[in-house]
């Protein structure tokens, strides 16, 4: 990642700082079957941004009635028939998105 130019260097630096702070590799990577031991998981926005900009390969969405409410200072959402119908992502081809995102960071063309 560090060799992927300025953006890759920034992402690597942020990932290392987050990993040090959150210790997700100990909390989840070493305790949850199916996750890599070096689990960091701090980049939530790349998928949201890609979908907002029109990327939809392997993405499934569904309209679900959600009720949004504040409880103890936190915004919470729950499925409720009286809620507002909101289109949400329900499924993503994670492997394909990882390849797409990495290729964008490395500025490579995606093989079709």
Buried (B, 14 or more C-beta within 10 A) or exposed (E): BEEBEEEBEEBBEEBEEBBEEBEBBEEBBEEEEEBEEEBBBBEEEBBEEBBEEEBEEEBEEEEBEBEEEEEEEEEEBEEEEEBEEEEEEEEBEEEEBEBBBBEBBEEEEEEE
